[in-house]
Amino acid sequence: MPHLSLFSHLPAGAVPAGTAVTFALRPLRAEGFSNAQLTLSYEQDGGREEHLSLPWTGREGIYDVFSTALALPADYTGLLWCT
């Protein structure tokens, strides 16, 4: 069963431009993930995409944690989709 916060970002919700946000993926360790990638899509910038590696950063009980921190662009105002 997947962890309720399989994918998360902190702070959650809308944030001001330029804010540092931490993105994390928490799959079950038994699923055998060895790497993870995050795709950011900037809706108000023509759907421009940015691909980031989420390195393994540790374990939380039965979950592996892959995470990275990113300072969002200070000059971008709009929706940012994460997959």
Sine and cosine of phi, psi and omega as CSV:
sin_phi,cos_phi,sin_psi,cos_psi,sin_omega,cos_omega
0.00,0.00,0.75,-0.67,-0.02,-1.00
-0.93,0.37,0.51,-0.86,0.08,-1.00
-0.91,0.41,0.60,-0.80,-0.02,-1.00
-0.86,0.51,-0.52,0.85,0.04,-1.00
-0.95,-0.32,0.80,0.61,0.01,-1.00
-0.77,0.64,-0.70,0.72,0.07,-1.00
-0.79,-0.61,0.72,-0.69,0.01,-1.00
-0.54,-0.84,0.28,-0.96,0.15,-0.99
-0.63,-0.78,0.59,-0.80,0.01,-1.00
-0.79,-0.62,0.74,-0.68,-0.04,1.00
-0.93,0.37,0.44,-0.90,0.00,-1.00
-0.99,0.12,0.43,-0.90,0.06,-1.00
0.99,0.15,-0.30,-0.95,-0.03,-1.00
-0.95,0.31,0.63,-0.78,0.03,-1.00
-0.71,-0.70,0.43,-0.90,0.05,-1.00
-0.92,0.40,0.48,-0.88,0.07,-1.00
-0.81,0.58,0.62,-0.78,0.02,-1.00
1.00,0.05,-0.05,1.00,-0.01,-1.00
-0.95,0.30,0.64,-0.77,0.10,-0.99
-0.99,0.17,0.77,-0.64,-0.01,-1.00
-0.81,-0.58,0.69,-0.73,0.08,-1.00
-0.98,-0.20,0.82,-0.57,0.03,-1.00
-0.96,-0.27,0.67,-0.74,-0.03,-1.00
-0.62,-0.78,0.60,-0.80,0.11,-0.99
-0.87,-0.50,0.73,-0.68,-0.05,-1.00
-0.79,-0.62,0.98,0.21,0.08,-1.00
-0.98,0.17,0.36,-0.93,0.11,-0.99
-0.86,0.50,0.69,-0.72,0.02,-1.00
-0.84,0.54,-0.59,0.81,-0.02,-1.00
-0.90,0.44,-0.31,0.95,0.01,-1.00
-0.96,0.26,-0.25,0.97,0.13,-0.99
0.97,0.25,0.45,0.89,0.06,-1.00
-0.89,0.46,0.66,-0.75,0.06,-1.00
-0.89,-0.45,-0.22,0.97,0.06,-1.00
-0.33,-0.94,0.22,-0.98,0.01,-1.00
-0.53,-0.85,0.46,-0.89,0.02,-1.00
-0.73,-0.69,0.61,-0.80,0.03,-1.00
-0.92,-0.40,0.74,-0.67,0.10,-0.99
-0.92,-0.38,0.84,-0.55,0.07,-1.00
-0.97,-0.25,0.74,-0.67,0.03,-1.00
-0.86,-0.50,0.87,-0.50,-0.04,-1.00
-1.00,-0.01,0.99,-0.15,-0.12,-0.99
-0.87,0.49,-0.66,0.75,-0.04,-1.00
-1.00,0.07,0.22,0.98,0.05,-1.00
-0.82,-0.58,0.67,0.74,0.05,-1.00
0.93,0.37,0.33,0.94,-0.01,-1.00
0.97,0.22,0.29,0.96,0.03,-1.00
-0.77,0.63,0.67,-0.74,-0.01,-1.00
-0.91,-0.41,0.55,-0.84,0.08,-1.00
-0.78,-0.63,0.75,-0.67,-0.03,-1.00
-0.93,-0.36,0.80,-0.60,-0.03,-1.00
-0.82,-0.58,0.63,-0.78,0.11,-0.99
-0.99,0.16,0.67,-0.74,0.12,-0.99
-0.96,-0.29,0.99,-0.17,-0.02,-1.00
-0.94,0.34,0.44,-0.90,0.08,-1.00
-0.92,0.39,0.79,-0.61,-0.06,-1.00
-0.87,-0.50,0.04,1.00,0.06,-1.00
0.59,-0.81,-0.29,-0.96,-0.01,-1.00
-0.79,-0.61,0.50,-0.87,0.16,-0.99
-0.77,-0.64,1.00,-0.08,-0.04,-1.00
0.89,0.46,-0.88,-0.48,-0.04,-1.00
-1.00,-0.02,0.19,0.98,-0.04,-1.00
-0.92,-0.40,0.61,-0.79,0.23,-0.97
-1.00,0.09,0.47,-0.88,0.03,-1.00
-0.84,-0.55,0.81,-0.58,0.11,-0.99
-0.89,-0.45,0.83,-0.56,-0.07,-1.00
-0.46,-0.89,0.33,-0.94,0.08,-1.00
-0.43,-0.90,0.46,-0.89,0.08,-1.00
-0.96,-0.27,0.60,-0.80,-0.04,-1.00
-0.63,-0.78,0.77,-0.63,0.14,-0.99
-0.99,0.10,0.90,-0.43,-0.01,-1.00
-0.92,0.40,0.51,-0.86,-0.05,-1.00
-0.84,0.54,0.73,-0.69,-0.02,-1.00
-0.94,0.33,-0.35,0.94,-0.06,-1.00
-0.98,-0.21,0.21,0.98,-0.03,-1.00
-0.93,-0.37,0.82,-0.57,0.12,-0.99
-0.84,-0.54,0.87,-0.49,0.00,-1.00
0.41,-0.91,-0.09,-1.00,-0.02,-1.00
-0.98,0.21,0.63,-0.78,0.05,-1.00
-0.81,-0.59,0.91,-0.42,-0.02,-1.00
-1.00,-0.09,0.65,-0.76,-0.04,-1.00
-0.87,-0.50,0.78,-0.63,0.09,-1.00
-0.67,-0.75,0.00,0.00,0.00,0.00
